[in-house]
Amino acid sequence: MKKCSHCKTIIEDDYIKCPICDKYVDNEIFKKLDKKDIKKIRKNNLSIYTPKLLALELRSLYPEDVFSEIKEKYKDKEIQYNYFLFNNYMFYKCSILRVNIKKNCYETITNEYRDLILSISASLFLEQDNISYSYEYLFNQAQEIFNSLDDAMMMGSPQQVGLEFSKIIFGESDALMGYELHLRITTYFDKVDTFSSMFLVEEDDWDWEKIIDKEFNNE
């Protein structure tokens, strides 16, 4: 147990914020961060996440009937999965663009985070009825689609990007479908700002599962 340096409340040793005054307190994780990181976290009141914790947010986005809607819209299984992956790619890309990341660890953290998003994507789709694909196939397909979408994002005009999007997702270059996909991703980037209030650290930096379990058990 320790005292909050602000309000003097007795709190658990692994707490990052005081539950009473909601201010950051000294913690083991701060010993693993650069002073500029700590200053940024405190100044902007950022919430600390790990790649795994942020990736799990993806699951919370989907209501139970999301796959029914996709199946109703697209009959082909491959297209259903590709379209589902496009939605997950938007989440991944926007979060990487907006989230604050531990100094000198960008590549390590984003690579791990990307793999977790791919894994969750495959697992979520595998949970659906009448899916005969293996997890390995779905994971590899997700990796291929994400790589292709990355390449498409580097193309010059919105029209070129959209055409490539439609080819990747639907298997054909269609200007209208491409425009709709490009509009969706740009609109998503413009509207989602919750990621900017997060700060990503490495998994080994923070035993967040222990902290969450403790907080849950105390409720």
Legacy VTK file of the C-alpha trace (Angstrom):
# vtk DataFile Version 3.0
C-alpha trace
ASCII
DATASET POLYDATA
POINTS 219 float
0.000 0.000 0.000
1.071 3.611 -0.604
-0.215 7.147 -0.167
-1.444 9.309 -2.995
1.011 12.181 -3.240
-1.864 14.576 -3.960
-4.723 13.765 -1.562
-2.897 11.361 0.807
-5.440 8.563 0.275
-4.077 5.067 0.966
-4.071 3.177 -2.360
-2.724 -0.060 -3.833
0.950 -0.154 -4.832
0.210 -0.844 -8.501
-2.343 1.955 -8.977
-1.421 4.451 -11.678
-4.140 6.938 -10.768
-5.664 7.709 -7.415
-9.327 6.556 -7.441
-10.270 9.490 -5.204
-8.627 12.552 -6.777
-8.055 10.933 -10.212
-4.466 12.193 -10.416
-1.430 10.178 -11.479
0.781 8.799 -8.717
4.293 7.366 -8.794
4.251 3.859 -10.186
6.646 1.151 -11.370
5.648 1.807 -14.980
7.038 5.334 -14.779
10.487 3.889 -14.048
10.364 2.231 -17.481
9.353 5.336 -19.412
11.263 8.334 -20.650
10.725 11.521 -18.621
9.146 13.122 -21.686
6.676 10.213 -21.872
5.674 10.680 -18.240
5.280 14.414 -18.696
3.092 13.875 -21.750
0.910 11.320 -19.947
0.358 13.568 -16.940
-0.029 16.837 -18.831
-2.644 15.431 -21.226
-4.271 13.032 -18.750
-3.677 10.072 -21.089
-4.899 6.555 -20.353
-2.149 3.930 -20.501
-2.750 0.923 -22.753
-0.744 -2.027 -23.992
-1.081 -3.353 -27.571
-3.170 -6.278 -26.312
-5.490 -4.046 -24.304
-6.049 -1.681 -27.241
-6.541 -4.573 -29.671
-9.264 -6.001 -27.436
-11.213 -2.783 -27.968
-11.863 -4.120 -31.471
-14.151 -6.809 -30.057
-16.323 -4.260 -28.302
-17.096 -2.522 -31.608
-19.165 -5.341 -33.022
-22.739 -6.093 -31.951
-23.941 -9.684 -32.168
-25.807 -9.090 -35.415
-22.901 -7.503 -37.318
-22.168 -10.681 -39.259
-25.834 -11.135 -40.132
-25.730 -7.707 -41.757
-22.567 -8.548 -43.679
-24.000 -11.899 -44.823
-27.175 -10.195 -45.969
-25.200 -7.632 -47.946
-22.631 -10.018 -49.457
-23.267 -13.694 -50.227
-19.701 -14.712 -51.059
-17.735 -15.878 -47.969
-14.463 -14.404 -49.191
-16.035 -11.007 -49.763
-17.747 -11.182 -46.366
-14.380 -11.699 -44.711
-12.617 -9.106 -46.845
-15.262 -6.505 -46.005
-15.012 -7.397 -42.319
-11.227 -7.001 -42.543
-11.624 -3.602 -44.160
-13.565 -2.425 -41.112
-10.855 -3.781 -38.808
-8.151 -2.171 -40.927
-9.834 1.211 -40.450
-9.737 0.704 -36.681
-6.095 -0.391 -36.793
-4.892 2.373 -39.100
-6.747 5.152 -37.324
-5.564 4.011 -33.895
-1.930 3.893 -35.038
-2.209 7.373 -36.529
-3.821 8.910 -33.444
-2.476 7.043 -30.397
0.557 8.270 -28.429
3.354 5.686 -28.301
6.247 5.123 -25.914
9.403 6.877 -27.053
11.803 4.810 -29.223
9.403 1.839 -29.294
7.113 2.670 -32.232
8.051 -0.270 -34.461
8.077 -2.847 -31.663
4.691 -1.797 -30.335
2.933 -1.315 -33.686
4.144 -4.661 -35.066
2.844 -6.475 -32.002
-0.396 -4.531 -32.117
-0.895 -5.316 -35.814
-0.444 -9.061 -35.223
-2.988 -8.924 -32.404
-5.533 -7.165 -34.637
-4.997 -9.813 -37.327
-5.419 -12.595 -34.771
-8.604 -11.138 -33.306
-10.000 -10.595 -36.805
-9.445 -14.254 -37.675
-10.866 -15.446 -34.355
-13.991 -13.303 -34.586
-14.797 -14.518 -38.083
-14.046 -18.125 -37.120
-16.686 -17.941 -34.386
-19.452 -17.518 -36.964
-21.755 -20.339 -38.118
-20.979 -22.366 -41.234
-17.366 -21.209 -41.491
-15.159 -23.974 -42.870
-11.917 -21.994 -42.946
-9.057 -22.658 -40.548
-7.649 -20.041 -38.205
-4.313 -20.174 -40.051
-5.992 -19.460 -43.389
-7.992 -16.560 -41.972
-4.946 -15.080 -40.240
-2.836 -15.292 -43.404
-5.668 -13.804 -45.457
-5.962 -10.944 -42.971
-2.237 -10.308 -43.223
-2.414 -10.251 -47.019
-5.409 -7.888 -47.071
-3.797 -5.496 -44.568
-0.573 -5.443 -46.587
-2.499 -4.786 -49.796
-4.512 -1.994 -48.174
-1.278 -0.437 -46.911
0.055 -0.424 -50.468
-3.189 1.026 -51.804
-3.079 3.872 -49.270
0.238 4.956 -50.808
-1.276 5.536 -54.238
-1.667 9.076 -55.535
-5.238 10.210 -56.093
-8.370 9.243 -54.131
-9.708 7.680 -57.320
-6.689 5.374 -57.632
-6.887 4.460 -53.970
-10.595 3.716 -54.240
-10.199 1.535 -57.334
-7.481 -0.471 -55.620
-9.625 -0.806 -52.483
-12.494 -2.262 -54.517
-10.129 -4.685 -56.247
-8.739 -5.885 -52.910
-12.092 -6.249 -51.146
-14.438 -7.244 -53.973
-12.038 -8.676 -56.542
-12.859 -6.092 -59.187
-11.983 -2.456 -59.906
-15.255 -0.623 -59.505
-15.239 3.167 -59.263
-18.472 3.433 -57.245
-17.595 0.742 -54.722
-14.087 2.138 -54.486
-15.412 5.629 -53.835
-17.651 4.334 -51.024
-14.758 2.486 -49.368
-12.429 5.468 -49.660
-15.112 7.791 -48.280
-15.703 5.442 -45.348
-12.059 5.292 -44.330
-11.456 9.052 -44.663
-14.642 9.802 -42.704
-13.555 7.337 -40.023
-10.176 9.036 -39.727
-11.863 12.428 -39.347
-14.364 11.406 -36.671
-12.513 9.030 -34.336
-10.510 11.042 -31.825
-10.683 8.796 -28.738
-7.336 7.235 -29.644
-5.518 10.515 -29.022
-6.302 10.181 -25.309
-4.397 6.862 -25.127
-0.722 6.112 -24.520
0.638 2.769 -25.731
3.394 0.987 -23.808
4.977 -2.435 -24.298
3.252 -5.477 -22.819
6.150 -6.143 -20.443
5.936 -2.635 -19.030
2.580 -3.031 -17.379
0.761 -5.981 -15.842
-2.611 -4.545 -16.843
-4.445 -7.866 -16.485
-3.538 -7.977 -12.793
-4.599 -4.361 -12.312
-7.921 -4.836 -14.097
-8.680 -8.056 -12.183
-7.991 -6.280 -8.902
-10.198 -3.336 -9.790
-12.963 -5.671 -10.969
-12.812 -7.722 -7.756
-13.014 -4.575 -5.648
-16.270 -3.464 -7.227
LINES 1 220
219 0 1 2 3 4 5 6 7 8 9 10 11 12 13 14 15 16 17 18 19 20 21 22 23 24 25 26 27 28 29 30 31 32 33 34 35 36 37 38 39 40 41 42 43 44 45 46 47 48 49 50 51 52 53 54 55 56 57 58 59 60 61 62 63 64 65 66 67 68 69 70 71 72 73 74 75 76 77 78 79 80 81 82 83 84 85 86 87 88 89 90 91 92 93 94 95 96 97 98 99 100 101 102 103 104 105 106 107 108 109 110 111 112 113 114 115 116 117 118 119 120 121 122 123 124 125 126 127 128 129 130 131 132 133 134 135 136 137 138 139 140 141 142 143 144 145 146 147 148 149 150 151 152 153 154 155 156 157 158 159 160 161 162 163 164 165 166 167 168 169 170 171 172 173 174 175 176 177 178 179 180 181 182 183 184 185 186 187 188 189 190 191 192 193 194 195 196 197 198 199 200 201 202 203 204 205 206 207 208 209 210 211 212 213 214 215 216 217 218
